[in-house]
Amino acid sequence: MSFLDVLFPVQCPGCGQWDVAVCDACLERVGPPLEISRFLPQLSQIGPDGDENPLFPVWTMSSYEDMGRIIQAWKNRPNSLLDRLLGDRIDDCATDMALRLPFGVEIDVVPAPSRPARYRSDTYIAGTIADRIAGGIARGFAERLARAIESSQEEQSSDYPNNSDLVCGTVNPGGAEAAHRPGRLQSTLAPSVTVTSRTMFQPRQGRQRGRSRRERRGREPVRLMGAEKPRTVLLVDDVATTGSTLEACWQALHQGKHRILGALCVAAVIPPGELSVHETLLGKRRVK
């Protein structure tokens, strides 16, 4: 333990455990993404049959009940330890999204905007989250591609035992490659599969915390930074509450002719008393 640790001891914001920025038990509350769009009233639209349907799917890695204090601590001030520890966990869990997203298209992982002060104070964690999610999805695509190649090679070798290179002649055996630059992370698996963390929204004026749903509807709309060619977008935010921010992002992207695959959040506010058992590719998981 260093002298600075004695003067300024760290404590897990989730459970209070001393001498750790965030404990393992709290980190494990972040898990494989679960689809929760039905809990977000602002994303509901009435279909031709009279039923309510979400504008797009929304996935979360945890409930706000479990992760709320940790996320608030992460947003309060710059914290390189939380950036690394939570970022690594988010990266790991985001690999599962590679099985839910289309393969073979360029995907832009776009963080929801925040007010200008967040950018100035380096507490815009949605950007950090988007970078790590992009890396995790790219790694998931690499694993998915490797499994497909291995399976195809086995089939080919049984039919053509002397031609083991028939399938993988154009595939980069090195797997995922990442190029890091300010505000952008790009991971390329093969010429046809690219996942990029990209900023597309202007900072959003005004504060949302403490406002009613009616006041939120009157908030300044989300605006794109400029004209962009049509892109395929996965939205990212730290927390989904009513879905109002995600809906505002959808409006801006829809007007810009972009394709929205859905949204992925670290945590979501699930109505009290609700208990759902979700089937994921990794098994059953309960979310309050």
C-alpha positions in Angstrom: 0.0 0.0 0.0 1.4 3.4 -1.0 1.4 6.6 1.1 -1.2 8.1 -1.3 -3.4 5.1 -0.6 -3.3 5.9 3.1 -4.1 9.5 2.5 -6.7 8.9 -0.1 -8.1 5.4 0.3 -10.1 4.0 -2.6 -13.5 2.3 -2.0 -15.8 0.3 -4.3 -18.7 2.7 -5.0 -21.1 -0.3 -5.3 -20.6 -2.1 -2.0 -18.1 0.0 0.0 -15.3 -2.5 0.0 -12.0 -0.7 0.8 -8.8 -0.6 -1.3 -10.4 -1.5 -4.6 -11.7 0.9 -7.3 -14.5 -1.6 -7.9 -14.7 -5.1 -6.5 -15.0 -8.3 -8.4 -18.5 -9.1 -7.1 -19.8 -5.7 -8.4 -18.0 -6.2 -11.7 -19.8 -9.5 -12.2 -23.1 -7.7 -12.1 -22.3 -6.6 -15.6 -23.1 -9.5 -17.9 -24.1 -10.6 -21.4 -26.6 -8.2 -23.0 -30.3 -8.7 -22.4 -33.1 -7.2 -24.6 -35.2 -4.8 -22.5 -36.9 -2.5 -25.0 -40.4 -3.3 -23.6 -39.5 -1.6 -20.4 -38.8 1.8 -22.2 -42.1 3.6 -22.7 -40.6 6.4 -24.9 -39.6 3.9 -27.5 -43.1 2.4 -27.9 -45.0 2.9 -31.1 -48.5 1.7 -32.1 -48.4 -0.7 -35.0 -51.1 -1.3 -37.6 -52.5 -4.1 -35.5 -52.9 -1.8 -32.5 -50.1 -3.4 -30.5 -47.2 -1.5 -29.0 -43.8 -2.2 -30.6 -40.4 -0.7 -29.8 -38.7 1.5 -32.4 -35.7 -0.8 -32.2 -34.2 -3.4 -29.8 -32.3 -2.2 -26.7 -30.0 -4.4 -24.8 -28.5 -3.8 -21.3 -25.6 -5.4 -19.5 -27.1 -4.9 -16.0 -29.8 -3.3 -14.0 -29.5 0.3 -12.6 -30.5 -1.1 -9.2 -27.2 -3.1 -9.2 -24.9 -0.7 -11.0 -26.3 2.8 -10.4 -23.9 3.9 -7.7 -20.9 2.7 -9.7 -22.0 4.5 -12.8 -22.6 7.7 -10.9 -19.1 7.5 -9.4 -17.7 6.9 -12.8 -19.4 10.0 -14.1 -18.6 12.3 -11.2 -14.9 12.7 -12.0 -12.2 11.3 -14.3 -11.1 7.9 -13.0 -8.6 5.9 -15.0 -9.0 2.8 -12.7 -12.8 2.7 -13.4 -12.1 3.4 -17.1 -9.9 0.3 -17.2 -11.7 -2.1 -14.9 -15.2 -1.4 -16.1 -14.0 -1.0 -19.7 -12.4 -4.5 -19.6 -15.6 -6.0 -18.3 -17.8 -4.2 -20.9 -15.4 -5.3 -23.6 -15.7 -8.9 -22.5 -19.5 -8.8 -22.3 -19.9 -7.0 -25.7 -18.5 -10.0 -27.6 -21.9 -11.6 -27.3 -23.4 -8.8 -29.5 -21.5 -10.3 -32.5 -24.1 -13.0 -32.6 -27.0 -10.5 -32.6 -25.7 -8.1 -35.3 -25.4 -8.6 -39.0 -22.1 -10.0 -40.2 -20.3 -8.6 -43.2 -21.4 -4.9 -42.9 -19.6 -1.9 -41.5 -21.0 -1.1 -38.1 -20.5 2.3 -36.4 -20.9 2.2 -32.6 -22.2 5.7 -31.7 -22.4 7.1 -28.2 -25.4 9.2 -27.1 -24.5 12.8 -26.7 -24.2 14.6 -23.3 -24.0 18.2 -22.2 -20.8 20.2 -23.1 -19.5 20.2 -19.5 -19.1 16.4 -19.7 -16.7 16.7 -22.7 -14.7 19.5 -21.1 -14.3 17.7 -17.7 -13.4 14.3 -19.3 -16.4 12.6 -17.7 -18.1 11.7 -21.0 -18.2 8.0 -20.2 -20.5 7.1 -23.1 -17.5 7.7 -25.4 -15.3 5.4 -23.4 -18.1 2.8 -23.3 -18.5 3.0 -27.1 -14.8 2.4 -27.6 -14.8 -0.7 -25.5 -18.0 -2.0 -27.0 -16.6 -1.6 -30.5 -13.5 -3.6 -29.5 -15.6 -6.3 -27.9 -17.9 -6.7 -30.8 -15.0 -6.8 -33.2 -13.4 -9.5 -31.1 -16.7 -11.4 -31.1 -16.8 -11.2 -34.9 -13.3 -12.5 -35.1 -14.2 -15.5 -32.9 -17.3 -16.1 -35.0 -15.3 -15.9 -38.2 -12.7 -18.2 -36.9 -15.3 -20.8 -35.9 -16.9 -20.6 -39.3 -13.5 -21.0 -41.1 -12.6 -24.0 -38.9 -15.9 -25.7 -39.5 -15.6 -25.1 -43.3 -12.1 -26.4 -43.3 -13.1 -29.5 -41.6 -15.9 -30.1 -44.2 -13.6 -29.3 -47.1 -10.8 -31.5 -45.8 -13.2 -34.5 -45.6 -14.2 -33.9 -49.2 -10.8 -32.7 -50.5 -8.1 -34.2 -48.2 -5.3 -32.7 -50.4 -6.7 -29.1 -50.5 -6.7 -27.7 -47.0 -6.3 -24.1 -48.1 -9.5 -23.9 -50.2 -11.5 -21.9 -47.6 -9.1 -19.5 -45.9 -7.1 -18.1 -48.8 -8.3 -14.5 -48.3 -8.7 -14.4 -44.6 -6.2 -12.5 -42.4 -4.9 -15.2 -40.0 -3.9 -12.5 -37.6 -7.5 -11.9 -36.5 -8.6 -8.5 -35.3 -6.4 -5.5 -35.8 -7.1 -2.3 -33.9 -6.0 1.3 -34.7 -6.4 3.7 -31.8 -6.7 7.5 -32.4 -8.4 10.3 -30.5 -12.1 9.9 -30.5 -12.1 6.8 -32.8 -11.3 3.1 -32.5 -11.4 0.9 -35.5 -11.1 -2.9 -35.4 -10.9 -4.7 -38.7 -11.3 -8.5 -39.0 -11.4 -9.0 -42.7 -11.9 -6.6 -45.6 -15.7 -6.9 -45.2 -16.1 -6.6 -41.4 -15.4 -3.3 -39.7 -16.6 -2.1 -36.3 -15.8 1.6 -35.5 -16.5 3.8 -32.5 -17.6 7.1 -34.0 -18.9 10.4 -32.6 -21.8 11.6 -34.7 -23.8 13.8 -32.3 -23.3 17.4 -31.2 -23.1 18.0 -27.5 -26.6 18.4 -26.1 -27.6 21.6 -24.3 -29.5 21.5 -21.0 -29.6 19.1 -18.1 -31.9 16.0 -18.0 -31.5 14.9 -14.4 -34.5 15.7 -12.3 -36.8 16.6 -15.2 -40.2 15.1 -15.8 -41.0 13.2 -18.9 -43.0 16.2 -20.2 -40.0 18.5 -19.7 -37.7 16.0 -21.4 -39.9 16.1 -24.5 -39.3 19.8 -24.7 -35.5 19.5 -24.4 -33.3 20.6 -27.2 -33.3 17.9 -29.9 -30.3 15.7 -30.7 -28.4 17.0 -33.7 -25.8 15.3 -35.9 -22.4 16.9 -36.2 -22.7 17.2 -40.0 -23.8 15.5 -43.2 -22.6 11.9 -43.3 -23.0 9.1 -45.8 -25.7 6.6 -44.6 -24.2 4.4 -41.9 -25.3 1.3 -40.0 -25.4 2.3 -36.4 -25.5 0.7 -33.0 -26.3 3.3 -30.3 -24.6 3.3 -27.0 -25.4 4.9 -23.6 -24.4 4.4 -20.0 -28.0 4.2 -18.7 -31.4 3.7 -20.3 -34.3 5.1 -18.2 -37.5 5.9 -20.2 -35.7 5.7 -23.5 -36.2 9.4 -24.3 -32.5 10.0 -25.1 -32.3 7.0 -27.3 -35.6 8.0 -29.1 -34.1 11.5 -29.7 -31.0 9.9 -31.1 -33.1 7.7 -33.4 -35.0 10.8 -34.7 -31.7 12.5 -35.7 -30.2 9.3 -37.3 -33.5 8.5 -39.1 -33.6 12.0 -40.6 -30.0 11.5 -41.7 -31.0 8.3 -43.5 -28.9 6.1 -41.2 -29.8 2.5 -40.4 -30.2 1.9 -36.6 -29.6 -1.7 -35.5 -30.5 -1.0 -31.9 -28.9 0.3 -28.7 -26.7 -1.2 -26.0 -26.4 0.3 -22.5 -24.4 -0.6 -19.5 -27.5 -0.4 -17.2 -31.2 0.1 -17.5 -33.9 1.1 -15.1 -36.3 -1.8 -14.8 -39.7 -1.1 -13.2 -39.8 -2.1 -9.5 -41.2 -5.5 -8.8 -40.5 -6.8 -12.3 -38.6 -10.0 -12.5 -37.9 -11.6 -15.9 -35.9 -14.6 -16.9 -34.1 -14.0 -20.1 -32.6 -16.6 -22.3 -29.1 -15.6 -23.5 -26.6 -17.5 -25.6 -24.7 -18.1 -22.4 -27.7 -19.4 -20.4 -30.5 -18.0 -18.2 -30.0 -14.8 -16.2 -32.3 -12.9 -13.9 -32.7 -9.2 -14.1 -34.7 -7.1 -11.6 
